[in-house]
Amino acid sequence: MSQFSVTDAERQVADLLPIQADPELALSVLDAVPFWFHTFALNRAEGIYTPGAARDHRYRVSALPADFGGLSVLDVGTFDGFYAFLAERSGAGRVVAVDNEQYRLWVAARWGIELEGGEGFRAIHGLVGSSVEYRRLDEQFDFVFCFGILHRVEDPLGLLRVLRERTAPAGTVLVETYGIRPEDRDGKEIRASEPGEVYACDDYVYWGFGQAGIARLARDAGFERTEALDEVDVDGHPRVLARLIA
């Protein structure tokens, strides 16, 4: 059984995507995956939730489109794929999920768990009979998730330039990333982090961003405008949420 407990906050987010699998099947899926990043409601009636390591995501929900109907959606840094599957359930015409292998390294370093990669995604994909595609494609999308990844890439501007190329005219990239603590701001809108400074045994958090920093990178990447949405504290860590318009 995983070391992570399921908080009421994450249950609220997970309940946006109720799976309602047979209890025996839900328990087998729960135990088959060595590390869950996202919390999924496998069977709400029986209280069977995956114990995701990601903390309170409620602040993201208000920024999601009210209707995904007909949209093509790209989920960058999908990990277990919660938002990709949510977009599909909410009517998206096509959903593509992408990730890299870096998360395998920081999960091993931070929690001592070795992953092959994609275990959680494949488990949920099969459980719900999903059509979400997990591959790289040279096409454009109306809506792009970029949750929890911008601070984990060595070249955030390069990532945003790639996302701009993959975003259709008038399309949206919804960015959520690590912020800057008030005591560390000192006029900074982009701050470099030392290895292991943000999370113990995690050398892969490179940056913290203020809204102005995100707006500057977005402008340099070719986005038309940026809308600052929110800045919150989650479990003692600053997070920022912004919408980039192509």
C-alpha positions as CSV (number, residue, x, y, z in Angstrom):
1,M,0.0,0.0,0.0
2,S,1.3,3.5,-0.9
3,Q,2.7,5.8,1.7
4,F,0.4,8.6,0.5
5,S,-2.9,9.4,2.1
6,V,-5.8,10.9,0.2
7,T,-6.8,14.4,1.3
8,D,-10.4,15.8,1.1
9,A,-9.0,18.4,-1.2
10,E,-7.8,15.9,-3.7
11,R,-10.9,13.8,-3.4
12,Q,-12.9,16.9,-4.5
13,V,-10.8,17.2,-7.7
14,A,-10.8,13.4,-8.3
15,D,-14.6,13.4,-8.0
16,L,-14.7,15.5,-11.2
17,L,-13.8,12.2,-13.0
18,P,-15.8,9.5,-11.2
19,I,-14.7,6.1,-12.6
20,Q,-16.9,3.8,-10.6
21,A,-15.1,0.5,-11.4
22,D,-16.1,-2.7,-9.8
23,P,-14.6,-2.7,-6.3
24,E,-12.4,-5.8,-6.8
25,L,-11.1,-4.4,-10.1
26,A,-10.6,-1.0,-8.6
27,L,-8.5,-2.5,-5.8
28,S,-6.4,-4.5,-8.2
29,V,-5.6,-1.4,-10.3
30,L,-4.8,0.5,-7.2
31,D,-2.3,-2.0,-6.0
32,A,-0.8,-2.7,-9.5
33,V,0.8,0.8,-9.8
34,P,3.8,1.4,-7.6
35,F,3.4,5.2,-7.5
36,W,0.4,7.3,-8.1
37,F,0.9,11.0,-8.9
38,H,-2.8,11.9,-9.5
39,T,-5.7,11.0,-7.3
40,F,-8.4,9.1,-9.2
41,A,-11.9,8.2,-7.9
42,L,-11.8,4.5,-8.8
43,N,-15.0,3.8,-6.8
44,R,-16.4,6.6,-4.7
45,A,-19.2,4.5,-3.2
46,E,-16.5,2.2,-1.6
47,G,-14.1,5.1,-0.9
48,I,-11.4,3.6,-3.3
49,Y,-9.1,6.4,-4.4
50,T,-5.6,6.3,-5.7
51,P,-3.3,7.9,-3.2
52,G,-1.8,10.6,-5.4
53,A,1.4,12.4,-4.4
54,A,0.2,15.7,-6.0
55,R,-1.4,18.0,-3.4
56,D,-4.5,20.3,-3.5
57,H,-5.3,21.0,-7.1
58,R,-8.7,22.7,-6.5
59,Y,-7.3,26.1,-7.6
60,R,-6.8,24.8,-11.1
61,V,-10.5,23.8,-11.6
62,S,-11.9,27.3,-12.0
63,A,-9.5,27.9,-14.9
64,L,-10.7,24.9,-16.9
65,P,-13.0,25.5,-19.9
66,A,-16.7,25.2,-19.0
67,D,-17.1,23.0,-22.1
68,F,-14.4,21.0,-23.9
69,G,-17.0,19.9,-26.5
70,G,-15.3,19.4,-29.9
71,L,-11.9,20.8,-28.8
72,S,-8.6,19.1,-29.6
73,V,-6.5,19.0,-26.4
74,L,-2.8,18.5,-25.7
75,D,-1.8,17.6,-22.1
76,V,1.9,18.4,-21.6
77,G,3.6,16.6,-18.6
78,T,0.6,14.4,-18.3
79,F,2.1,11.9,-15.8
80,D,-1.0,9.7,-14.8
81,G,-3.1,11.6,-17.2
82,F,-5.9,13.0,-14.9
83,Y,-6.5,16.2,-16.9
84,A,-6.2,14.4,-20.3
85,F,-8.9,11.9,-19.2
86,L,-11.0,14.7,-17.7
87,A,-10.9,16.6,-21.0
88,E,-12.0,13.4,-22.8
89,R,-14.8,12.8,-20.4
90,S,-15.9,16.4,-20.7
91,G,-16.4,16.1,-24.5
92,A,-13.0,16.9,-26.1
93,G,-13.0,15.7,-29.7
94,R,-9.4,14.5,-29.5
95,V,-6.9,14.3,-26.6
96,V,-3.1,13.8,-26.8
97,A,-1.0,13.3,-23.7
98,V,2.8,13.8,-23.7
99,D,5.5,13.5,-21.0
100,N,9.2,12.8,-20.7
101,E,11.1,10.4,-18.6
102,Q,12.5,12.9,-16.1
103,Y,9.7,12.1,-13.6
104,R,11.1,8.6,-13.3
105,L,14.4,10.1,-12.0
106,W,12.8,12.5,-9.4
107,V,10.4,9.8,-8.2
108,A,13.3,7.5,-7.6
109,A,15.4,10.2,-5.9
110,R,12.6,11.7,-3.7
111,W,10.5,8.6,-2.9
112,G,12.9,5.7,-3.6
113,I,10.4,4.1,-6.1
114,E,11.6,2.8,-9.4
115,L,9.2,3.3,-12.3
116,E,9.2,1.9,-15.9
117,G,7.2,5.0,-16.9
118,G,3.5,5.4,-17.7
119,E,2.2,2.8,-15.3
120,G,-0.6,4.9,-13.8
121,F,-1.6,6.3,-17.2
122,R,-1.9,2.9,-18.8
123,A,-3.8,1.6,-15.8
124,I,-6.5,4.3,-16.0
125,H,-6.5,4.3,-19.8
126,G,-7.4,0.6,-19.8
127,L,-9.9,0.9,-16.9
128,V,-12.0,3.6,-18.6
129,G,-11.5,2.4,-22.2
130,S,-10.0,5.7,-23.1
131,S,-9.1,6.9,-26.6
132,V,-6.5,9.4,-25.3
133,E,-3.3,9.1,-27.4
134,Y,0.1,9.0,-25.7
135,R,2.5,10.0,-28.4
136,R,4.2,13.0,-30.0
137,L,2.5,14.6,-33.0
138,D,3.3,17.5,-35.3
139,E,0.0,19.3,-35.2
140,Q,-1.8,22.1,-33.5
141,F,-4.3,22.1,-30.6
142,D,-7.0,24.4,-29.4
143,F,-6.3,23.9,-25.8
144,V,-3.0,22.9,-24.0
145,F,-2.5,21.9,-20.4
146,C,1.0,22.7,-19.1
147,F,0.6,21.8,-15.4
148,G,3.6,21.4,-13.1
149,I,6.2,21.1,-15.8
150,L,7.6,24.6,-16.6
151,H,9.7,24.8,-13.5
152,R,11.1,21.3,-14.2
153,V,12.6,22.0,-17.6
154,E,16.1,23.4,-18.1
155,D,14.8,25.7,-20.9
156,P,11.4,27.1,-20.0
157,L,11.4,29.6,-22.9
158,G,12.2,26.7,-25.3
159,L,9.3,24.7,-24.0
160,L,6.9,27.7,-24.4
161,R,8.2,28.2,-28.0
162,V,7.4,24.5,-28.7
163,L,3.9,24.9,-27.2
164,R,3.3,28.1,-29.2
165,E,4.0,26.1,-32.4
166,R,1.6,23.4,-31.2
167,T,-1.2,25.9,-30.3
168,A,-3.8,26.8,-32.9
169,P,-4.6,30.5,-33.7
170,A,-6.6,32.0,-30.8
171,G,-5.9,28.8,-28.8
172,T,-5.0,28.7,-25.2
173,V,-2.2,27.3,-23.1
174,L,-3.1,27.0,-19.4
175,V,0.1,27.1,-17.4
176,E,0.5,26.1,-13.7
177,T,4.0,26.2,-12.2
178,Y,6.1,26.9,-9.2
179,G,6.0,30.5,-7.8
180,I,8.3,32.6,-5.8
181,R,8.0,32.9,-2.0
182,P,7.5,36.5,-0.8
183,E,10.8,36.3,1.2
184,D,12.7,35.2,-1.9
185,R,11.1,37.6,-4.4
186,D,13.4,40.7,-3.9
187,G,12.0,42.1,-7.2
188,K,12.6,38.9,-9.1
189,E,10.0,37.5,-11.5
190,I,12.1,34.5,-12.4
191,R,14.2,32.8,-9.8
192,A,16.7,30.0,-10.2
193,S,16.5,27.2,-7.5
194,E,19.4,25.2,-6.1
195,P,19.2,21.4,-6.4
196,G,17.2,20.0,-3.6
197,E,16.2,23.5,-2.3
198,V,12.5,23.2,-3.0
199,Y,11.9,19.5,-2.3
200,A,14.3,17.3,-0.4
201,C,16.0,14.7,-2.7
202,D,14.5,16.4,-5.8
203,D,17.1,18.0,-8.0
204,Y,14.7,18.8,-10.8
205,V,13.0,22.0,-9.8
206,Y,15.0,24.6,-11.6
207,W,12.9,27.7,-11.5
208,G,10.2,29.8,-9.7
209,F,8.1,32.3,-11.6
210,G,6.1,35.4,-10.9
211,Q,3.2,36.4,-13.2
212,A,5.4,39.0,-14.9
213,G,8.1,36.5,-15.5
214,I,5.6,34.1,-17.2
215,A,4.2,37.0,-19.2
216,R,7.8,37.9,-20.4
217,L,8.6,34.3,-21.5
218,A,5.2,34.0,-23.2
219,R,5.8,37.2,-25.1
220,D,9.2,36.1,-26.2
221,A,7.8,32.7,-27.2
222,G,5.3,34.4,-29.5
223,F,2.0,34.4,-27.6
224,E,-0.2,37.3,-28.1
225,R,-1.1,38.0,-24.5
226,T,-1.1,36.5,-21.0
227,E,-3.8,36.5,-18.4
228,A,-2.7,36.2,-14.8
229,L,-5.2,33.9,-13.1
230,D,-4.1,33.0,-9.6
231,E,-1.3,32.8,-7.1
232,V,-1.8,30.3,-4.2
233,D,0.1,28.5,-1.5
234,V,-0.2,24.7,-1.6
235,D,1.2,22.7,1.3
236,G,3.7,25.5,2.0
237,H,4.7,26.0,-1.7
238,P,3.8,28.9,-3.9
239,R,2.1,28.1,-7.2
240,V,1.0,30.4,-10.0
241,L,-1.6,29.9,-12.7
242,A,-1.8,31.8,-16.0
243,R,-3.5,31.6,-19.4
244,L,-1.4,32.2,-22.6
245,I,-3.3,33.2,-25.7
246,A,-1.9,32.4,-29.1
